[in-house]
Each structure stands twice: as structure tokens, then as C-alpha cells.
Amino acid sequence: VIQTHRHGIVLLRPLFRSLLIAAAGAGCFVAPWQPAELAGLTLVALAALLVVVAVARWDRTHLVLRGNEFTVVHGVVRRRSVRVRFDPGSPVEVERSLLGRVLGYGTLIAGDLEVDAVPKRLHEHVFGG
């Protein structure tokens, strides 16, 4: 049994977006008028909330490989599970971009299930190598 999270690369986009929003909020603090400070505080709080939500989603998504079954369990408030069996003859593939090859992740496609940012160790185990 292998249980893991999606690759940490999935946090890059929301963290970068939050950094930009926080920088805009910090810029509001140097503005000479009072309402800008309230806008800055609101933007910084929004950026912090977006980071917390992104990390919670990442943390609450589990990828489980058990024998010939692959299960994705996800959700913070409402948990959902999706399971696919790797039957002989059914197509299973992994797509890896250049960045994915360098950082060690890929997109696992099995039937109708497509999961991005699957760590290399998990899809190597699927393909036996």
C-alpha cells in the first residue's frame, strides 16, 4: 500500500497568486490616505485565506495505491472517493511534461480518471519501474 499527497507543485499557483494579492495589500499601507489601509488589510487577509484554503485542499487529498486499485480521496468539508482498478488490457498512462520530469510528477490517466501532479514514486510503482 502506498499512500501519498499530490505533488507540492499544485500549491505553486495559489501561493503565487496570494503573494501578489498580499503585495498589493502591502502597497496600500504606504498610500497616504486612510481608506487605503483598510483595503490593504482586506487584501492581506484575503491572501492569507487563499493560502489556508489551498494548503487544506492539498492536505485533504490522498492518493492510495493498493494492489491493482488506485483511489483518490479528496474534500475538506465533503469527502469524496474515486477508485479505479488496473485491469489487464485496460489502458493506463502517465503524461509528464518537462517540468514534471525534472521535479518528479506527472498526470495519471486510467479510464475516465485523470489525476494531475501524481508523485513519480507512485506512478513508477504502477508501471513496475
Beta strands, then each sheet from edge to edge (+ up, - down):
strand 1: 2-4
strand 2: 62-66
strand 3: 69-74
strand 4: 80-85
strand 5: 92-95
strand 6: 105-110
strand 7: 113-119
sheet 1: 1+ 2- 3+ 4-
sheet 2: 5+ 6- 7+
end
